[in-house]
Amino acid sequence: MFRKAWFRVALVLTILASLIAAPLFVSAQTDNGITVPAEGATVSGTVTVTGYADDPNFYRWDLFIFPGGDENARAWIASGSSAGEFSADLETTNFADGEHVLSLRVVTNPQRNYSEYLTSFTIANGDAPAAAAPAEVEEEAEEAEEAEVAAPAPAEEPAAPANGFDLKEDASLSGTATVTGYADDPNFRRWDLFIYPAGNEDAMSWVATGDEAGEFSVDVDTTNFPDGDYTFNLRVVTNPKQNYSEYTADFAIANAAAEPVVEEVAATETTTETVEAEAPAAVEAPAAEVRANGFDLEEGASLSGTATVTGYADDPNFRRWDLFIFPAGNEDAMSWVATGSEAGEFSVDVDTTNFPNGEYGFSLRVVTNPKQNYSEYITSFVIANAE
């Protein structure tokens, strides 16, 4: 009898203990945020950023870096569609030494709102120590008696030019100005040149792009812009994440309104005999096919590997078209893909393996003269590369 009673008491206590412990295990769920690097940590080289991202309405997570803590200069690092623990590699040599901020955004359904988690850290990539000079070998006594001929000192390699513009700060430009400078990086991918009214980066306009590292030269027709203060923006974009370093130069556009020169021509009397000829019948030219701007890609299509994206871009005041890609619902993470200066049909190869699997959008911007306004056309699609 006593044993049965003791067994019943033990069973009840076990059940009560399990009921009390269950909420404790549930409450131990990891909080959202960045685990590595820790707040205030100093890092160098390639760093694996780890953390946790989850929500009852989870859609995806996005990871950004704010160079120097400047949110307006944020650069996309990685995105993921799986909730829970995550990791992403950050190549810190693509950024200047100093203090920076990592931003984790946990995006939710259905409105694509997000919660943001920030971590401050410091990049300190010191120069590698110089190689030790080889030890000098003592010459034998007999060789020491001979006259030594001094070897010529090795020629010093010229220092690589610094990235940026040759343009003097606050220079005044008019007409067609040739803008020169330098753009290079060990992981160089391309350089982009932009222009915007001083203090108004939201009005930034693309000018040119180049895929060759080193010196560059671009002719800019300043008459396309009103007189005033402006800024050139040079972005040196690097592989593999298409992060970039930014360089600016302030200048002024001053195109004086010169009156046209009218050349006076002395009138002379001429006698002309007019012979009437029967004009040939007008031949009607076939009407040119007019297409709507946008993509040939079907809405919601699934892409993998290297995909060829085609479409149409034209306007009576056509200047160029720009193609961008961005994670669905997050245009702040938009990345440039290609640009073309010819109106009409276009075709661009996109390597989708450079992006995590998930939902994305293509943005086509048809830019027009003279203000470089644009019309935008967006199509949604899915990247689905085999894991």
C-alpha positions in Angstrom: 0.0 0.0 0.0 2.8 2.4 1.0 4.7 1.6 -2.3 1.6 2.4 -4.4 1.1 5.7 -2.7 4.8 6.6 -3.1 4.6 5.7 -6.8 1.6 7.9 -7.3 3.3 10.9 -5.6 6.4 10.5 -7.7 4.3 10.3 -10.9 2.4 13.5 -10.0 5.7 15.4 -9.2 7.2 14.3 -12.5 4.2 15.6 -14.5 4.3 18.9 -12.6 8.0 19.3 -13.2 7.5 18.8 -16.9 4.7 21.3 -17.1 6.9 23.9 -15.3 10.0 23.3 -17.4 8.2 23.5 -20.8 7.7 27.2 -20.8 11.3 27.7 -19.7 12.5 25.9 -22.7 10.2 27.9 -25.0 11.3 31.2 -23.5 15.0 30.3 -24.1 14.5 31.0 -27.9 17.4 33.0 -29.3 16.7 36.8 -29.7 17.0 38.4 -33.1 20.3 40.2 -33.8 23.9 39.9 -34.8 26.1 37.6 -32.7 29.5 38.0 -34.5 31.0 40.5 -34.6 30.1 41.5 -31.1 29.3 45.1 -30.3 32.5 47.2 -30.4 34.6 44.3 -31.8 37.6 45.0 -34.0 37.9 42.8 -37.1 40.0 42.4 -40.2 40.2 40.3 -43.4 37.2 38.1 -44.2 34.8 38.0 -41.3 31.9 35.5 -41.0 28.9 37.5 -39.7 26.5 35.3 -37.7 23.2 36.0 -36.0 19.6 35.1 -35.6 16.5 36.2 -37.6 13.0 35.0 -37.0 9.4 36.2 -36.7 5.9 34.6 -36.6 5.3 36.4 -40.0 8.9 35.9 -41.2 9.6 36.7 -44.9 13.3 37.1 -45.2 16.4 38.7 -43.6 18.7 41.4 -45.1 22.2 42.3 -44.0 23.7 45.7 -44.7 26.8 47.6 -43.7 26.8 51.4 -43.0 30.3 52.6 -43.9 31.4 55.0 -41.2 28.0 54.6 -39.7 26.3 56.5 -42.5 23.0 54.8 -43.3 22.7 56.8 -46.6 25.8 55.0 -47.8 24.6 51.6 -46.8 25.7 48.6 -49.0 23.9 45.3 -49.2 25.8 42.2 -48.0 23.5 39.3 -48.1 19.8 38.1 -47.8 18.2 34.9 -46.8 14.8 33.3 -46.9 15.3 30.8 -44.1 14.4 31.8 -40.5 16.7 31.1 -37.6 20.5 31.2 -37.5 22.3 32.7 -40.4 25.9 33.4 -41.5 27.4 35.6 -44.3 31.0 36.4 -45.2 32.1 40.1 -45.1 35.3 41.1 -46.9 36.4 44.0 -44.7 39.3 45.0 -47.0 36.6 46.5 -49.3 36.1 49.2 -46.7 38.3 51.8 -45.1 39.7 51.2 -41.6 37.6 52.7 -38.9 34.2 52.5 -37.2 31.2 51.0 -39.1 27.8 49.6 -38.4 26.1 46.3 -39.4 22.3 46.3 -40.0 20.1 43.2 -39.8 16.6 43.7 -41.1 14.0 41.0 -40.3 11.3 41.5 -43.0 7.8 40.2 -42.4 4.6 39.4 -44.3 2.3 40.7 -45.7 3.4 44.4 -45.9 7.2 43.7 -46.0 7.7 45.8 -42.8 10.9 45.0 -41.0 12.6 45.2 -37.5 16.2 46.4 -37.6 19.1 45.4 -35.3 22.4 47.3 -35.4 25.9 46.4 -34.3 28.8 48.8 -34.2 32.3 47.4 -34.9 35.7 48.6 -36.1 37.7 47.5 -39.2 41.5 47.5 -38.7 43.3 46.0 -41.7 46.9 46.9 -41.1 49.5 46.7 -43.8 51.4 43.3 -43.9 54.9 43.5 -42.4 57.7 44.0 -44.9 59.7 40.9 -45.7 63.0 40.7 -43.8 66.1 41.5 -45.9 68.4 38.4 -46.5 71.4 38.2 -44.3 74.6 39.5 -45.8 77.2 36.9 -46.5 80.7 37.8 -45.5 83.2 37.8 -48.3 86.4 35.9 -48.0 89.5 37.8 -47.2 90.9 37.4 -50.7 87.7 38.8 -52.3 87.7 41.7 -49.9 91.0 42.9 -51.3 89.4 43.3 -54.8 87.6 46.5 -55.6 83.9 46.2 -55.1 81.6 47.5 -57.7 78.4 48.9 -56.1 75.2 47.5 -57.6 72.7 50.0 -58.8 69.9 50.7 -56.3 66.7 49.1 -57.4 64.3 51.6 -58.9 61.4 52.4 -56.7 58.0 51.5 -58.1 55.8 54.5 -58.5 52.9 54.7 -56.0 49.6 53.8 -57.5 47.4 56.9 -58.0 44.6 57.4 -55.4 41.1 56.8 -56.5 39.1 59.9 -57.3 39.0 62.9 -59.7 41.7 65.0 -61.3 39.2 67.9 -61.2 40.1 70.7 -58.8 37.7 71.2 -56.0 35.1 73.9 -56.8 36.2 74.1 -60.4 34.0 75.9 -62.9 32.9 74.0 -66.0 31.1 74.9 -69.1 30.3 73.4 -72.5 31.5 69.9 -73.0 33.9 69.1 -70.1 36.3 66.2 -70.0 36.2 64.6 -66.6 39.2 62.4 -65.7 40.3 60.4 -62.7 41.4 57.0 -61.4 39.4 53.9 -60.3 41.0 50.6 -59.2 40.8 48.0 -56.5 42.2 44.4 -56.0 38.6 43.2 -56.4 37.7 45.7 -59.1 34.4 45.1 -61.0 33.5 48.4 -62.5 33.3 52.2 -61.9 30.2 54.3 -62.1 30.1 58.1 -62.5 27.1 60.2 -61.3 26.2 63.9 -61.1 23.8 65.6 -58.7 22.9 69.2 -57.6 25.0 70.1 -54.6 23.5 68.7 -51.4 20.7 66.7 -53.2 21.8 63.2 -53.7 18.2 62.1 -54.2 18.5 63.9 -57.6 21.5 61.8 -58.6 21.8 61.0 -62.3 24.0 58.4 -64.0 26.7 59.7 -66.4 28.9 56.8 -67.4 30.2 53.4 -66.4 33.5 51.6 -67.2 34.7 48.0 -66.7 38.5 48.8 -67.0 40.4 49.6 -63.9 42.8 52.6 -63.8 42.6 56.0 -65.5 39.2 57.0 -67.0 38.0 59.9 -69.1 34.4 61.0 -69.7 33.0 63.9 -71.7 30.1 65.6 -70.0 27.9 68.0 -71.8 27.2 70.6 -69.0 24.6 72.4 -71.2 22.2 69.6 -70.2 22.1 71.1 -66.7 21.1 74.5 -65.4 23.9 76.7 -64.1 24.7 76.2 -60.4 26.7 74.1 -57.9 27.0 70.3 -58.5 28.8 67.3 -57.3 30.4 64.4 -59.2 30.2 61.0 -57.5 32.6 58.2 -58.4 31.8 54.7 -57.2 34.4 51.9 -57.4 32.4 48.7 -57.3 34.1 45.5 -56.2 33.5 41.7 -56.4 31.9 39.5 -55.2 29.1 41.5 -53.3 29.2 44.6 -55.6 30.0 46.8 -52.6 31.6 50.1 -53.5 33.8 52.9 -52.3 32.6 56.4 -53.1 34.6 59.6 -54.1 33.1 63.0 -54.7 34.2 66.3 -56.2 32.3 69.6 -55.9 32.2 71.9 -58.9 30.1 74.6 -60.6 28.4 74.7 -64.0 28.6 78.2 -65.6 27.4 78.3 -69.2 27.1 82.0 -70.1 24.2 82.7 -72.5 26.2 83.8 -75.4 24.3 85.5 -78.2 24.5 83.7 -81.6 26.8 85.3 -84.1 24.9 86.4 -87.3 27.0 86.5 -90.4 25.9 89.2 -92.9 25.9 88.0 -96.5 25.7 90.5 -99.4 22.7 89.9 -101.6 23.3 89.3 -105.3 20.9 89.3 -108.1 20.5 85.9 -109.8 18.3 84.8 -112.6 17.0 81.3 -112.3 15.0 79.4 -115.0 12.5 77.1 -113.3 11.6 73.9 -115.1 8.6 72.2 -113.7 9.0 68.5 -113.4 6.3 66.0 -112.4 7.0 64.8 -108.8 7.2 61.0 -108.4 4.3 59.5 -106.4 5.1 59.3 -102.7 5.9 55.9 -101.4 4.4 55.2 -98.0 6.9 53.8 -95.6 5.8 50.8 -93.6 4.7 51.8 -90.1 7.4 51.0 -87.6 6.3 48.5 -85.0 5.7 50.2 -81.7 6.3 48.2 -78.5 5.4 48.9 -75.0 8.4 49.5 -72.6 9.1 46.8 -70.2 10.2 43.2 -69.9 9.5 40.1 -72.0 9.9 38.1 -68.8 6.6 36.7 -67.5 5.5 38.0 -64.1 6.6 35.5 -61.4 8.9 33.5 -63.7 11.5 31.2 -62.1 15.1 31.8 -63.1 18.4 29.9 -62.4 22.0 29.9 -63.7 22.7 32.6 -66.3 19.4 34.0 -67.5 19.0 36.2 -70.5 16.7 39.1 -69.7 15.1 40.9 -72.7 12.7 43.8 -73.2 12.1 47.1 -74.8 13.1 50.7 -73.8 12.3 53.8 -75.9 11.1 57.4 -75.6 10.9 60.5 -77.9 13.5 62.1 -75.6 15.4 58.8 -74.9 18.8 59.1 -73.2 19.5 55.6 -71.8 18.0 52.6 -70.0 19.2 51.3 -66.7 18.5 47.7 -65.3 18.5 47.0 -61.6 17.7 44.0 -59.4 16.4 44.0 -55.8 15.1 41.6 -53.2 11.3 41.6 -53.4 9.8 44.5 -51.4 13.2 46.1 -50.6 14.2 48.6 -53.2 16.7 50.0 -50.7 18.8 47.0 -51.5 18.7 47.7 -55.3 21.8 46.7 -57.3 22.8 48.0 -60.7 22.9 45.3 -63.4 23.4 47.0 -66.8 23.0 50.2 -68.8 22.4 50.8 -72.5 22.5 53.9 -74.7 20.5 52.5 -77.7 16.7 52.7 -77.7 14.6 49.7 -78.6 15.1 46.1 -77.8 17.7 45.1 -75.2 19.2 41.9 -73.9 21.3 41.3 -70.8 22.8 38.1 -69.3 22.3 37.9 -65.5 24.2 35.4 -63.4 21.5 34.5 -60.8 24.0 32.4 -58.8 25.4 35.7 -57.4 22.2 36.1 -55.4 20.5 33.9 -52.7 17.4 31.9 -53.8 14.2 33.8 -53.2 11.8 36.4 -54.6 13.2 39.4 -56.5 12.2 42.2 -58.8 13.8 43.7 -61.9 13.6 47.4 -62.4 13.9 49.0 -65.9 14.3 52.8 -65.9 14.0 54.6 -69.2 15.9 57.9 -68.7 15.0 60.9 -70.8 16.5 64.3 -71.8 17.0 67.0 -70.7 16.4 66.6 -67.0 17.2 62.9 -66.9 13.8 62.0 -65.4 12.8 58.4 -65.9 9.9 56.0 -66.2 10.1 52.8 -64.3 8.9 49.3 -65.2 9.1 46.4 -62.7 8.6 42.7 -63.0 8.7 40.1 -60.2 10.5 36.8 -60.5 12.0 34.0 -58.4 15.6 32.8 -58.3 15.7 29.0 -57.7 19.2 27.6 -58.1 19.7 24.0 -56.8 21.2 24.0 -53.4 
